């Protein structure tokens, strides 16, 4: 079963949550990352996400497998959007189920942090003043040559 996916269309959170169902689980934690209208004091009007899909999917799957083993989860899923997203759009969705809430909360936080750190996905923020800037998901600027 695929646990990590890139999506070019809106994420179906109802369908994804259904994939977490397990009668042995006592907890489910969901995280939704939305496109906000600002970053570091600058008004943002939209984002464009790009990924190197083969590596992003492989690294995403590795993160999910690590989470399953590390936190004793029943299920763990993550979907990250690519393409152009508007303010308020869902950019990333993560869901985990576990026997106990502590494992579910810890795993969900760990998964998003690892995705932002390790998965090759970049965002181009488009600002209200007409400028734009590429960022790695951990919000570090991407150096570009002129």
The first five atom37 places (N, CA, C, CB, O) and aatype in JSON, in Angstrom:
{
  "aatype": [20, 20, 20, 20, 20, 20, 20, 20, 20, 20, 20, 20, 20, 20, 20, 20, 20, 20, 20, 20, 20, 20, 20, 20, 20, 20, 20, 20, 20, 20, 20, 20, 20, 20, 20, 20, 20, 20, 20, 20, 20, 20, 20, 20, 20, 20, 20, 20, 20, 20, 20, 20, 20, 20, 20, 20, 20, 20, 20, 20, 20, 20, 20, 20, 20, 20, 20, 20, 20, 20, 20, 20, 20, 20, 20, 20, 20, 20, 20, 20, 20, 20, 20, 20, 20, 20, 20, 20, 20, 20, 20, 20, 20, 20, 20, 20, 20, 20, 20, 20, 20, 20, 20, 20, 20, 20, 20, 20, 20, 20, 20, 20, 20, 20, 20, 20, 20, 20, 20, 20, 20, 20, 20, 20, 20, 20, 20, 20, 20, 20, 20, 20, 20, 20, 20, 20, 20, 20, 20, 20, 20, 20, 20, 20, 20, 20],
  "atom_mask": [
    [1, 1, 1, 1, 1],
    [1, 1, 1, 1, 1],
    [1, 1, 1, 1, 1],
    [1, 1, 1, 1, 1],
    [1, 1, 1, 1, 1],
    [1, 1, 1, 1, 1],
    [1, 1, 1, 1, 1],
    [1, 1, 1, 1, 1],
    [1, 1, 1, 1, 1],
    [1, 1, 1, 1, 1],
    [1, 1, 1, 1, 1],
    [1, 1, 1, 1, 1],
    [1, 1, 1, 1, 1],
    [1, 1, 1, 1, 1],
    [1, 1, 1, 1, 1],
    [1, 1, 1, 1, 1],
    [1, 1, 1, 1, 1],
    [1, 1, 1, 1, 1],
    [1, 1, 1, 1, 1],
    [1, 1, 1, 1, 1],
    [1, 1, 1, 1, 1],
    [1, 1, 1, 1, 1],
    [1, 1, 1, 1, 1],
    [1, 1, 1, 1, 1],
    [1, 1, 1, 1, 1],
    [1, 1, 1, 1, 1],
    [1, 1, 1, 1, 1],
    [1, 1, 1, 1, 1],
    [1, 1, 1, 1, 1],
    [1, 1, 1, 1, 1],
    [1, 1, 1, 1, 1],
    [1, 1, 1, 1, 1],
    [1, 1, 1, 1, 1],
    [1, 1, 1, 1, 1],
    [1, 1, 1, 1, 1],
    [1, 1, 1, 1, 1],
    [1, 1, 1, 1, 1],
    [1, 1, 1, 1, 1],
    [1, 1, 1, 1, 1],
    [1, 1, 1, 1, 1],
    [1, 1, 1, 1, 1],
    [1, 1, 1, 1, 1],
    [1, 1, 1, 1, 1],
    [1, 1, 1, 1, 1],
    [1, 1, 1, 1, 1],
    [1, 1, 1, 1, 1],
    [1, 1, 1, 1, 1],
    [1, 1, 1, 1, 1],
    [1, 1, 1, 1, 1],
    [1, 1, 1, 1, 1],
    [1, 1, 1, 1, 1],
    [1, 1, 1, 1, 1],
    [1, 1, 1, 1, 1],
    [1, 1, 1, 1, 1],
    [1, 1, 1, 1, 1],
    [1, 1, 1, 1, 1],
    [1, 1, 1, 1, 1],
    [1, 1, 1, 1, 1],
    [1, 1, 1, 1, 1],
    [1, 1, 1, 1, 1],
    [1, 1, 1, 1, 1],
    [1, 1, 1, 1, 1],
    [1, 1, 1, 1, 1],
    [1, 1, 1, 1, 1],
    [1, 1, 1, 1, 1],
    [1, 1, 1, 1, 1],
    [1, 1, 1, 1, 1],
    [1, 1, 1, 1, 1],
    [1, 1, 1, 1, 1],
    [1, 1, 1, 1, 1],
    [1, 1, 1, 1, 1],
    [1, 1, 1, 1, 1],
    [1, 1, 1, 1, 1],
    [1, 1, 1, 1, 1],
    [1, 1, 1, 1, 1],
    [1, 1, 1, 1, 1],
    [1, 1, 1, 1, 1],
    [1, 1, 1, 1, 1],
    [1, 1, 1, 1, 1],
    [1, 1, 1, 1, 1],
    [1, 1, 1, 1, 1],
    [1, 1, 1, 1, 1],
    [1, 1, 1, 1, 1],
    [1, 1, 1, 1, 1],
    [1, 1, 1, 1, 1],
    [1, 1, 1, 1, 1],
    [1, 1, 1, 1, 1],
    [1, 1, 1, 1, 1],
    [1, 1, 1, 1, 1],
    [1, 1, 1, 1, 1],
    [1, 1, 1, 1, 1],
    [1, 1, 1, 1, 1],
    [1, 1, 1, 1, 1],
    [1, 1, 1, 1, 1],
    [1, 1, 1, 1, 1],
    [1, 1, 1, 1, 1],
    [1, 1, 1, 1, 1],
    [1, 1, 1, 1, 1],
    [1, 1, 1, 1, 1],
    [1, 1, 1, 1, 1],
    [1, 1, 1, 1, 1],
    [1, 1, 1, 1, 1],
    [1, 1, 1, 1, 1],
    [1, 1, 1, 1, 1],
    [1, 1, 1, 1, 1],
    [1, 1, 1, 1, 1],
    [1, 1, 1, 1, 1],
    [1, 1, 1, 1, 1],
    [1, 1, 1, 1, 1],
    [1, 1, 1, 1, 1],
    [1, 1, 1, 1, 1],
    [1, 1, 1, 1, 1],
    [1, 1, 1, 1, 1],
    [1, 1, 1, 1, 1],
    [1, 1, 1, 1, 1],
    [1, 1, 1, 1, 1],
    [1, 1, 1, 1, 1],
    [1, 1, 1, 1, 1],
    [1, 1, 1, 1, 1],
    [1, 1, 1, 1, 1],
    [1, 1, 1, 1, 1],
    [1, 1, 1, 1, 1],
    [1, 1, 1, 1, 1],
    [1, 1, 1, 1, 1],
    [1, 1, 1, 1, 1],
    [1, 1, 1, 1, 1],
    [1, 1, 1, 1, 1],
    [1, 1, 1, 1, 1],
    [1, 1, 1, 1, 1],
    [1, 1, 1, 1, 1],
    [1, 1, 1, 1, 1],
    [1, 1, 1, 1, 1],
    [1, 1, 1, 1, 1],
    [1, 1, 1, 1, 1],
    [1, 1, 1, 1, 1],
    [1, 1, 1, 1, 1],
    [1, 1, 1, 1, 1],
    [1, 1, 1, 1, 1],
    [1, 1, 1, 1, 1],
    [1, 1, 1, 1, 1],
    [1, 1, 1, 1, 1],
    [1, 1, 1, 1, 1],
    [1, 1, 1, 1, 1],
    [1, 1, 1, 1, 1],
    [1, 1, 1, 1, 1],
    [1, 1, 1, 1, 1]
  ],
  "atom_positions": [
    [[0.84, -1.18, 0.0], [0.0, 0.0, 0.0], [0.89, 1.25, 0.0], [-0.96, 0.0, 1.23], [1.84, 1.35, 0.78]],
    [[0.56, 2.17, -0.87], [1.27, 3.44, -0.95], [0.86, 4.32, 0.24], [0.96, 4.16, -2.3], [-0.33, 4.5, 0.51]],
    [[1.84, 4.86, 0.93], [1.56, 5.7, 2.09], [1.83, 7.17, 1.83], [2.38, 5.23, 3.28], [1.33, 8.03, 2.56]],
    [[2.62, 7.49, 0.8], [2.94, 8.88, 0.48], [2.62, 9.11, -0.99], [4.44, 9.2, 0.78], [2.92, 8.28, -1.85]],
    [[2.0, 10.25, -1.27], [1.65, 10.56, -2.66], [1.79, 12.05, -2.93], [0.21, 10.1, -2.98], [1.62, 12.88, -2.04]],
    [[2.1, 12.37, -4.16], [2.01, 13.73, -4.67], [0.68, 13.83, -5.41], [3.25, 14.09, -5.61], [0.25, 12.87, -6.04]],
    [[0.05, 14.99, -5.34], [-1.25, 15.17, -5.99], [-1.26, 16.48, -6.76], [-2.4, 15.14, -4.96], [-0.8, 17.51, -6.27]],
    [[-1.79, 16.43, -7.98], [-1.92, 17.64, -8.78], [-3.3, 18.27, -8.64], [-1.63, 17.33, -10.25], [-3.53, 19.38, -9.11]],
    [[-4.23, 17.55, -8.0], [-5.6, 18.04, -7.8], [-5.89, 18.08, -6.3], [-6.64, 17.14, -8.55], [-5.11, 17.57, -5.49]],
    [[-7.0, 18.67, -5.95], [-7.39, 18.79, -4.53], [-7.36, 17.42, -3.85], [-8.81, 19.41, -4.41], [-7.73, 16.4, -4.44]],
    [[-6.91, 17.42, -2.61], [-6.8, 16.19, -1.83], [-8.18, 15.83, -1.28], [-5.77, 16.35, -0.66], [-8.85, 16.68, -0.68]],
    [[-8.61, 14.6, -1.48], [-9.89, 14.12, -0.97], [-9.67, 13.64, 0.47], [-10.47, 12.96, -1.87], [-9.36, 12.47, 0.7]],
    [[-9.84, 14.55, 1.42], [-9.53, 14.22, 2.82], [-10.46, 13.15, 3.38], [-9.61, 15.47, 3.68], [-10.05, 12.38, 4.25]],
    [[-11.69, 13.09, 2.91], [-12.63, 12.07, 3.4], [-12.15, 10.68, 2.97], [-14.06, 12.33, 2.86], [-12.13, 9.75, 3.78]],
    [[-11.76, 10.55, 1.72], [-11.27, 9.25, 1.22], [-9.96, 8.87, 1.92], [-11.05, 9.3, -0.31], [-9.76, 7.7, 2.27]],
    [[-9.08, 9.84, 2.11], [-7.81, 9.54, 2.78], [-8.05, 9.1, 4.22], [-6.89, 10.76, 2.76], [-7.44, 8.13, 4.67]],
    [[-8.93, 9.79, 4.93], [-9.2, 9.42, 6.32], [-9.78, 8.01, 6.4], [-10.17, 10.42, 6.97], [-9.46, 7.27, 7.33]],
    [[-10.61, 7.64, 5.45], [-11.18, 6.29, 5.44], [-10.08, 5.22, 5.4], [-12.11, 6.12, 4.23], [-10.24, 4.13, 5.95]],
    [[-8.97, 5.54, 4.74], [-7.86, 4.59, 4.63], [-7.17, 4.35, 5.98], [-6.85, 5.08, 3.61], [-6.39, 3.41, 6.11]],
    [[-7.45, 5.21, 6.97], [-6.86, 5.06, 8.3], [-7.68, 4.15, 9.21], [-6.7, 6.41, 8.94], [-7.2, 3.72, 10.26]],
    [[-8.91, 3.86, 8.82], [-9.81, 3.09, 9.67], [-9.2, 1.76, 10.07], [-11.14, 2.87, 8.97], [-8.71, 1.0, 9.23]],
    [[-9.24, 1.48, 11.37], [-8.75, 0.21, 11.91], [-9.41, 0.05, 13.27], [-7.15, 0.18, 12.03], [-9.25, 0.89, 14.15]],
    [[-10.16, -1.02, 13.46], [-10.9, -1.21, 14.71], [-9.97, -1.39, 15.91], [-11.81, -2.42, 14.59], [-10.42, -1.28, 17.05]],
    [[-8.7, -1.66, 15.68], [-7.74, -1.79, 16.78], [-7.21, -0.43, 17.23], [-6.57, -2.67, 16.35], [-6.64, -0.33, 18.31]],
    [[-7.39, 0.6, 16.43], [-6.86, 1.93, 16.76], [-7.75, 2.65, 17.77], [-6.73, 2.78, 15.48], [-8.98, 2.57, 17.71]],
    [[-7.11, 3.33, 18.7], [-7.83, 4.13, 19.68], [-7.65, 5.62, 19.44], [-7.37, 3.78, 21.07], [-8.24, 6.44, 20.15]],
    [[-6.84, 5.97, 18.43], [-6.58, 7.39, 18.18], [-6.33, 7.62, 16.7], [-5.38, 7.88, 19.01], [-5.78, 6.77, 15.99]],
    [[-6.74, 8.8, 16.25], [-6.47, 9.25, 14.89], [-6.12, 10.73, 14.98], [-7.71, 9.0, 13.93], [-6.84, 11.52, 15.59]],
    [[-5.0, 11.1, 14.37], [-4.59, 12.5, 14.34], [-4.4, 12.89, 12.89], [-3.27, 12.74, 15.17], [-3.76, 12.18, 12.12]],
    [[-4.97, 14.04, 12.53], [-4.88, 14.55, 11.17], [-4.21, 15.92, 11.19], [-6.28, 14.64, 10.52], [-4.4, 16.7, 12.12]],
    [[-3.42, 16.2, 10.17], [-2.81, 17.51, 10.0], [-3.14, 18.0, 8.6], [-1.27, 17.46, 10.24], [-3.0, 17.26, 7.63]],
    [[-3.56, 19.26, 8.51], [-3.78, 19.91, 7.22], [-2.92, 21.17, 7.17], [-5.29, 20.26, 7.01], [-3.02, 22.03, 8.05]],
    [[-2.09, 21.27, 6.15], [-1.3, 22.47, 5.93], [-1.92, 23.27, 4.8], [0.18, 22.12, 5.6], [-2.03, 22.78, 3.67]],
    [[-2.33, 24.49, 5.08], [-3.03, 25.34, 4.12], [-2.12, 26.44, 3.6], [-4.28, 25.96, 4.75], [-1.15, 26.82, 4.26]],
    [[-2.43, 26.94, 2.43], [-1.72, 28.08, 1.86], [-2.21, 29.33, 2.57], [-1.93, 28.17, 0.3], [-3.4, 29.66, 2.51]],
    [[-1.3, 30.03, 3.24], [-1.68, 31.24, 3.96], [-1.35, 32.48, 3.12], [-0.96, 31.31, 5.34], [-0.6, 32.4, 2.14]],
    [[-1.91, 33.6, 3.51], [-1.79, 34.83, 2.71], [-0.59, 35.7, 3.09], [-3.04, 35.63, 2.84], [-0.53, 36.86, 2.7]],
    [[0.36, 35.15, 3.84], [1.55, 35.92, 4.22], [2.7, 34.98, 4.56], [1.23, 36.84, 5.42], [2.48, 33.81, 4.89]],
    [[3.9, 35.5, 4.48], [5.09, 34.8, 4.96], [6.16, 35.84, 5.27], [5.61, 33.76, 3.9], [6.5, 36.68, 4.44]],
    [[6.67, 35.78, 6.48], [7.72, 36.69, 6.93], [7.38, 38.15, 6.63], [9.04, 36.32, 6.28], [8.22, 38.9, 6.14]],
    [[6.14, 38.52, 6.94], [5.72, 39.92, 6.8], [5.33, 40.34, 5.39], [6.79, 40.79, 7.27], [4.97, 41.5, 5.18]],
    [[5.4, 39.44, 4.42], [5.06, 39.78, 3.04], [3.71, 39.17, 2.67], [6.16, 39.3, 2.06], [3.46, 38.0, 2.95]],
    [[2.84, 39.97, 2.03], [1.56, 39.41, 1.56], [1.8, 38.43, 0.4], [0.6, 40.56, 1.12], [2.47, 38.76, -0.58]],
    [[1.24, 37.23, 0.53], [1.36, 36.18, -0.49], [0.02, 36.06, -1.2], [1.78, 34.8, 0.15], [-1.03, 36.08, -0.57]],
    [[0.06, 35.94, -2.55], [-1.19, 35.81, -3.31], [-1.41, 34.4, -3.84], [-1.19, 36.79, -4.46], [-2.55, 34.03, -4.15]],
    [[-0.34, 33.59, -3.96], [-0.48, 32.19, -4.37], [0.87, 31.5, -4.23], [-1.01, 32.07, -5.83], [1.9, 32.15, -4.04]],
    [[0.86, 30.18, -4.33], [2.08, 29.37, -4.29], [2.1, 28.43, -5.48], [2.19, 28.58, -2.97], [1.05, 27.97, -5.94]],
    [[3.28, 28.14, -5.96], [3.48, 27.07, -6.94], [4.43, 26.06, -6.31], [4.05, 27.62, -8.32], [5.53, 26.41, -5.88]],
    [[4.0, 24.8, -6.25], [4.84, 23.73, -5.72], [5.38, 22.9, -6.86], [4.06, 22.85, -4.73], [4.65, 22.54, -7.78]],
    [[6.67, 22.58, -6.79], [7.29, 21.66, -7.73], [8.03, 20.6, -6.95], [8.24, 22.4, -8.72], [8.55, 20.85, -5.86]],
    [[8.08, 19.4, -7.52], [8.77, 18.29, -6.86], [9.5, 17.47, -7.91], [7.78, 17.41, -6.06], [9.08, 17.39, -9.06]],
    [[10.58, 16.88, -7.49], [11.22, 15.85, -8.3], [10.53, 14.55, -7.9], [12.82, 15.79, -8.09], [10.93, 13.91, -6.93]],
    [[9.49, 14.18, -8.65], [8.56, 13.14, -8.24], [9.21, 11.81, -7.87], [7.59, 12.91, -9.33], [8.89, 11.28, -6.81]],
    [[10.1, 11.23, -8.68], [10.64, 9.92, -8.29], [11.32, 9.94, -6.93], [11.63, 9.44, -9.34], [11.11, 9.04, -6.11]],
    [[12.12, 10.95, -6.68], [12.82, 11.03, -5.4], [11.87, 11.44, -4.28], [13.99, 12.02, -5.49], [11.96, 10.92, -3.17]],
    [[10.96, 12.36, -4.55], [10.0, 12.8, -3.53], [9.14, 11.62, -3.06], [9.09, 13.92, -4.09], [8.94, 11.44, -1.86]],
    [[8.65, 10.83, -4.0], [7.81, 9.69, -3.62], [8.61, 8.64, -2.87], [7.16, 9.07, -4.87], [8.12, 8.07, -1.9]],
    [[9.83, 8.38, -3.31], [10.68, 7.4, -2.63], [11.02, 7.85, -1.21], [11.97, 7.17, -3.44], [10.92, 7.07, -0.27]],
    [[11.42, 9.1, -1.07], [11.78, 9.61, 0.26], [10.54, 9.72, 1.15], [12.46, 10.99, 0.15], [10.61, 9.44, 2.34]],
    [[9.42, 10.11, 0.57], [8.17, 10.17, 1.32], [7.77, 8.8, 1.85], [7.05, 10.72, 0.46], [7.36, 8.67, 3.0]],
    [[7.9, 7.78, 1.01], [7.59, 6.41, 1.45], [8.54, 5.97, 2.56], [7.69, 5.42, 0.26], [8.12, 5.3, 3.51]],
    [[9.81, 6.34, 2.45], [10.79, 5.98, 3.49], [10.4, 6.63, 4.82], [12.22, 6.42, 3.07], [10.47, 5.99, 5.87]],
    [[9.99, 7.88, 4.79], [9.55, 8.57, 6.01], [8.36, 7.86, 6.63], [9.19, 10.04, 5.7], [8.32, 7.65, 7.84]],
    [[7.4, 7.49, 5.79], [6.21, 6.84, 6.32], [6.54, 5.47, 6.93], [5.16, 6.67, 5.21], [5.99, 5.1, 7.97]],
    [[7.44, 4.72, 6.3], [7.86, 3.42, 6.85], [8.57, 3.62, 8.19], [8.79, 2.67, 5.85], [8.36, 2.86, 9.13]],
    [[9.42, 4.64, 8.26], [10.11, 4.94, 9.52], [9.1, 5.28, 10.61], [11.11, 6.1, 9.33], [9.24, 4.83, 11.75]],
    [[8.1, 6.08, 10.27], [7.07, 6.45, 11.25], [6.31, 5.23, 11.74], [6.1, 7.47, 10.64], [6.04, 5.11, 12.94]],
    [[5.96, 4.34, 10.82], [5.23, 3.14, 11.21], [6.01, 2.34, 12.24], [4.93, 2.26, 9.98], [5.44, 1.87, 13.23]],
    [[7.3, 2.18, 12.04], [8.13, 1.4, 12.95], [8.42, 2.16, 14.25], [9.45, 1.02, 12.27], [8.36, 1.59, 15.33]],
    [[8.71, 3.42, 14.12], [9.14, 4.23, 15.27], [8.02, 4.48, 16.28], [9.67, 5.55, 14.77], [8.27, 4.51, 17.49]],
    [[6.79, 4.66, 15.79], [5.69, 5.06, 16.67], [4.62, 3.98, 16.85], [5.05, 6.3, 16.12], [3.59, 4.25, 17.48]],
    [[4.83, 2.8, 16.35], [3.87, 1.69, 16.49], [2.47, 2.11, 16.04], [3.82, 1.21, 17.95], [1.5, 2.01, 16.79]],
    [[2.4, 2.58, 14.8], [1.14, 3.05, 14.23], [0.37, 1.92, 13.58], [1.4, 4.15, 13.22], [0.94, 0.9, 13.2]],
    [[-0.92, 2.12, 13.46], [-1.77, 1.21, 12.68], [-1.75, 1.62, 11.21], [-3.24, 1.21, 13.22], [-1.78, 0.77, 10.32]],
    [[-1.69, 2.92, 10.96], [-1.64, 3.44, 9.6], [-1.02, 4.82, 9.62], [-3.05, 3.47, 8.95], [-1.11, 5.55, 10.61]],
    [[-0.39, 5.18, 8.5], [0.18, 6.52, 8.33], [0.12, 6.86, 6.85], [1.65, 6.61, 8.88], [0.55, 6.07, 6.01]],
    [[-0.42, 8.03, 6.54], [-0.58, 8.47, 5.16], [-0.21, 9.95, 5.04], [-2.03, 8.24, 4.68], [-0.39, 10.72, 5.97]],
    [[0.31, 10.32, 3.88], [0.6, 11.72, 3.61], [0.4, 12.0, 2.13], [2.04, 12.09, 4.05], [0.75, 11.18, 1.27]],
    [[-0.17, 13.16, 1.83], [-0.36, 13.61, 0.46], [0.11, 15.06, 0.39], [-1.86, 13.47, -0.01], [-0.28, 15.88, 1.22]],
    [[0.93, 15.36, -0.61], [1.42, 16.74, -0.79], [1.05, 17.19, -2.19], [2.98, 16.84, -0.57], [1.28, 16.48, -3.17]],
    [[0.47, 18.37, -2.29], [0.09, 18.95, -3.59], [1.3, 19.45, -4.34], [-0.91, 20.08, -3.4], [2.33, 19.8, -3.75]],
    [[1.17, 19.48, -5.66], [2.1, 20.16, -6.54], [1.26, 21.03, -7.47], [3.0, 19.14, -7.34], [0.04, 20.86, -7.57]],
    [[1.92, 21.96, -8.15], [1.21, 22.85, -9.05], [0.88, 24.16, -8.38], [-0.05, 22.2, -9.57], [1.42, 24.48, -7.32]],
    [[-0.03, 24.92, -8.99], [-0.4, 26.24, -8.5], [-1.54, 26.13, -7.49], [-0.81, 27.16, -9.67], [-2.57, 25.51, -7.76]],
    [[-1.35, 26.74, -6.32], [-2.35, 26.69, -5.26], [-2.74, 28.11, -4.85], [-1.84, 25.9, -4.05], [-1.89, 29.0, -4.79]],
    [[-4.01, 28.3, -4.57], [-4.54, 29.59, -4.14], [-4.51, 29.69, -2.61], [-5.98, 29.8, -4.67], [-4.35, 28.68, -1.92]],
    [[-4.65, 30.88, -2.11], [-4.76, 31.09, -0.67], [-5.92, 30.25, -0.15], [-4.97, 32.62, -0.33], [-7.01, 30.24, -0.72]],
    [[-5.67, 29.53, 0.94], [-6.69, 28.68, 1.55], [-6.69, 27.25, 1.04], [-8.03, 29.27, 1.31], [-7.31, 26.38, 1.66]],
    [[-6.01, 26.98, -0.08], [-5.96, 25.6, -0.58], [-5.2, 24.7, 0.38], [-5.3, 25.56, -1.98], [-4.31, 25.16, 1.11]],
    [[-5.55, 23.44, 0.38], [-4.87, 22.44, 1.18], [-3.61, 22.01, 0.44], [-5.79, 21.22, 1.47], [-3.69, 21.47, -0.66]],
    [[-2.44, 22.25, 1.05], [-1.16, 21.95, 0.41], [-0.63, 20.58, 0.83], [-0.14, 23.02, 0.75], [-0.02, 19.88, 0.02]],
    [[-0.86, 20.2, 2.08], [-0.37, 18.91, 2.57], [-1.36, 18.37, 3.59], [1.05, 19.05, 3.19], [-1.91, 19.11, 4.41]],
    [[-1.57, 17.05, 3.53], [-2.46, 16.36, 4.46], [-1.72, 15.16, 5.01], [-3.8, 15.93, 3.77], [-1.09, 14.41, 4.27]],
    [[-1.78, 14.99, 6.32], [-1.17, 13.84, 6.99], [-2.19, 13.24, 7.93], [0.14, 14.25, 7.75], [-2.89, 13.96, 8.64]],
    [[-2.27, 11.92, 7.94], [-3.15, 11.23, 8.87], [-2.46, 10.01, 9.44], [-4.46, 10.83, 8.19], [-1.78, 9.27, 8.73]],
    [[-2.64, 9.81, 10.74], [-2.1, 8.61, 11.39], [-3.15, 8.03, 12.32], [-0.8, 8.93, 12.17], [-3.97, 8.75, 12.89]],
    [[-3.11, 6.71, 12.47], [-3.92, 6.05, 13.48], [-3.0, 5.15, 14.29], [-5.1, 5.24, 12.84], [-2.04, 4.57, 13.78]],
    [[-3.32, 5.05, 15.58], [-2.51, 4.27, 16.51], [-3.39, 3.77, 17.64], [-1.32, 5.12, 17.07], [-4.53, 4.21, 17.79]],
    [[-2.86, 2.85, 18.42], [-3.62, 2.35, 19.56], [-3.84, 3.45, 20.59], [-2.9, 1.16, 20.19], [-4.87, 3.49, 21.27]],
    [[-2.84, 4.36, 20.72], [-2.89, 5.39, 21.77], [-2.62, 6.77, 21.2], [-1.89, 5.06, 22.88], [-1.9, 6.92, 20.21]],
    [[-3.19, 7.79, 21.83], [-3.1, 9.16, 21.32], [-1.69, 9.72, 21.32], [-3.99, 10.06, 22.13], [-1.33, 10.44, 20.39]],
    [[-0.88, 9.41, 22.32], [0.47, 9.97, 22.35], [1.25, 9.58, 21.1], [1.21, 9.5, 23.61], [1.91, 10.43, 20.49]],
    [[1.19, 8.33, 20.72], [1.9, 7.88, 19.52], [1.37, 8.59, 18.28], [1.76, 6.35, 19.35], [2.15, 8.98, 17.41]],
    [[0.05, 8.76, 18.2], [-0.55, 9.41, 17.04], [-0.13, 10.88, 16.93], [-2.09, 9.3, 17.11], [0.24, 11.34, 15.85]],
    [[-0.19, 11.6, 18.04], [0.23, 13.01, 18.01], [1.71, 13.15, 17.68], [-0.07, 13.68, 19.37], [2.08, 13.95, 16.82]],
    [[2.55, 12.38, 18.34], [3.99, 12.47, 18.11], [4.34, 12.11, 16.68], [4.74, 11.56, 19.07], [5.17, 12.78, 16.05]],
    [[3.73, 11.07, 16.16], [4.02, 10.63, 14.79], [3.61, 11.67, 13.77], [3.32, 9.31, 14.51], [4.36, 11.93, 12.82]],
    [[2.45, 12.26, 13.93], [1.96, 13.25, 12.97], [2.93, 14.44, 12.91], [0.53, 13.73, 13.35], [3.28, 14.9, 11.82]],
    [[3.36, 14.92, 14.05], [4.32, 16.04, 14.1], [5.64, 15.64, 13.46], [4.54, 16.5, 15.56], [6.22, 16.4, 12.69]],
    [[6.13, 14.44, 13.79], [7.4, 13.96, 13.26], [7.33, 13.84, 11.74], [7.77, 12.62, 13.89], [8.28, 14.21, 11.05]],
    [[6.23, 13.32, 11.22], [6.07, 13.13, 9.77], [6.15, 14.46, 9.03], [4.74, 12.42, 9.45], [6.9, 14.57, 8.06]],
    [[5.39, 15.47, 9.46], [5.43, 16.75, 8.72], [6.82, 17.36, 8.82], [4.37, 17.73, 9.27], [7.3, 17.92, 7.83]],
    [[7.46, 17.28, 9.96], [8.8, 17.84, 10.09], [9.79, 17.13, 9.15], [9.29, 17.73, 11.54], [10.63, 17.79, 8.53]],
    [[9.7, 15.82, 9.05], [10.6, 15.06, 8.17], [10.31, 15.33, 6.7], [10.47, 13.56, 8.45], [11.24, 15.43, 5.9]],
    [[9.04, 15.45, 6.34], [8.69, 15.78, 4.94], [9.3, 17.12, 4.58], [7.14, 15.81, 4.74], [9.91, 17.25, 3.52]],
    [[9.14, 18.12, 5.43], [9.68, 19.45, 5.14], [11.2, 19.45, 5.06], [9.22, 20.44, 6.2], [11.79, 20.23, 4.32]],
    [[11.82, 18.57, 5.83], [13.27, 18.5, 5.87], [13.87, 17.69, 4.71], [13.71, 17.92, 7.18], [14.89, 18.08, 4.15]],
    [[13.24, 16.58, 4.35], [13.88, 15.6, 3.49], [13.31, 15.44, 2.08], [13.84, 14.31, 4.14], [14.02, 14.98, 1.19]],
    [[12.07, 15.8, 1.87], [11.43, 15.53, 0.57], [11.7, 16.69, -0.39], [9.9, 15.3, 0.74], [11.46, 17.85, -0.04]],
    [[12.2, 16.39, -1.61], [12.52, 17.46, -2.56], [11.28, 18.08, -3.22], [13.45, 16.92, -3.64], [10.9, 17.75, -4.34]],
    [[10.67, 18.97, -2.45], [9.52, 19.76, -2.91], [9.88, 21.21, -2.65], [8.16, 19.34, -2.19], [10.33, 21.56, -1.56]],
    [[9.68, 22.06, -3.66], [10.0, 23.48, -3.52], [8.75, 24.29, -3.79], [11.14, 23.9, -4.48], [7.9, 23.9, -4.59]],
    [[8.64, 25.44, -3.11], [7.51, 26.32, -3.37], [8.0, 27.66, -3.85], [6.65, 26.48, -2.11], [9.0, 28.2, -3.38]],
    [[7.27, 28.19, -4.81], [7.52, 29.53, -5.32], [6.4, 30.4, -4.79], [7.6, 29.56, -6.9], [5.25, 30.27, -5.21]],
    [[6.75, 31.28, -3.86], [5.76, 32.19, -3.31], [5.61, 33.39, -4.23], [6.15, 32.64, -1.89], [6.6, 33.99, -4.65]],
    [[4.38, 33.72, -4.54], [4.08, 34.9, -5.36], [3.51, 35.97, -4.43], [3.08, 34.56, -6.54], [2.5, 35.75, -3.75]],
    [[4.17, 37.13, -4.41], [3.84, 38.19, -3.47], [2.96, 39.25, -4.12], [5.1, 38.82, -2.92], [2.92, 39.39, -5.35]],
    [[2.26, 39.99, -3.29], [1.34, 41.03, -3.75], [2.06, 42.13, -4.54], [0.61, 41.65, -2.57], [1.45, 42.79, -5.38]],
    [[3.36, 42.33, -4.27], [4.1, 43.38, -4.98], [4.61, 42.94, -6.36], [5.27, 43.83, -4.14], [5.31, 43.69, -7.03]],
    [[4.25, 41.72, -6.77], [4.64, 41.22, -8.08], [5.9, 40.37, -8.07], [4.84, 42.36, -9.01], [6.2, 39.71, -9.06]],
    [[6.65, 40.38, -6.99], [7.85, 39.56, -6.89], [7.47, 38.13, -6.52], [8.83, 40.14, -5.85], [6.34, 37.86, -6.1]],
    [[8.43, 37.22, -6.68], [8.24, 35.85, -6.24], [9.58, 35.32, -5.75], [7.67, 34.96, -7.38], [10.63, 35.87, -6.06]],
    [[9.52, 34.25, -4.98], [10.74, 33.67, -4.46], [10.57, 32.19, -4.2], [11.18, 34.37, -3.2], [9.55, 31.76, -3.65]],
    [[11.57, 31.41, -4.6], [11.57, 29.96, -4.39], [12.05, 29.65, -2.99], [12.44, 29.25, -5.44], [13.04, 30.2, -2.52]],
    [[11.35, 28.75, -2.33], [11.72, 28.29, -1.0], [11.65, 26.77, -0.95], [10.8, 28.9, 0.08], [10.79, 26.16, -1.59]],
    [[12.56, 26.16, -0.2], [12.42, 24.75, 0.14], [11.31, 24.71, 1.19], [13.8, 24.1, 0.67], [11.1, 25.71, 1.87]],
    [[10.6, 23.59, 1.34], [9.49, 23.57, 2.29], [9.85, 23.95, 3.72], [8.89, 22.22, 2.31], [8.96, 24.33, 4.49]],
    [[11.11, 23.86, 4.11], [11.47, 24.29, 5.46], [11.63, 25.82, 5.53], [12.77, 23.61, 5.92], [12.09, 26.36, 6.53]],
    [[11.24, 26.5, 4.44], [11.22, 27.97, 4.31], [12.61, 28.59, 4.15], [10.56, 28.56, 5.5], [12.78, 29.79, 4.37]],
    [[13.6, 27.78, 3.77], [14.88, 28.37, 3.46], [14.89, 28.79, 2.0], [16.04, 27.38, 3.76], [14.44, 28.03, 1.14]],
    [[15.38, 30.0, 1.7], [15.43, 30.45, 0.31], [16.31, 29.52, -0.53], [15.95, 31.9, 0.22], [17.33, 29.02, -0.07]],
    [[15.89, 29.3, -1.77], [16.68, 28.5, -2.7], [17.54, 29.45, -3.5], [15.77, 27.64, -3.63], [17.03, 30.38, -4.13]],
    [[18.83, 29.23, -3.49], [19.76, 30.09, -4.24], [19.53, 29.87, -5.73], [21.25, 29.8, -3.85], [19.44, 28.73, -6.19]],
    [[19.44, 30.94, -6.46], [19.34, 30.84, -7.93], [20.43, 31.7, -8.54], [17.92, 31.29, -8.43], [20.8, 32.74, -8.0]],
    [[20.91, 31.26, -9.66], [21.96, 32.04, -10.32], [21.31, 32.98, -11.32], [23.01, 31.12, -11.02], [20.25, 32.68, -11.87]],
    [[21.94, 34.11, -11.55], [21.4, 35.12, -12.48], [21.83, 34.84, -13.89], [21.84, 36.52, -12.08], [21.46, 35.58, -14.8]]
  ]
}
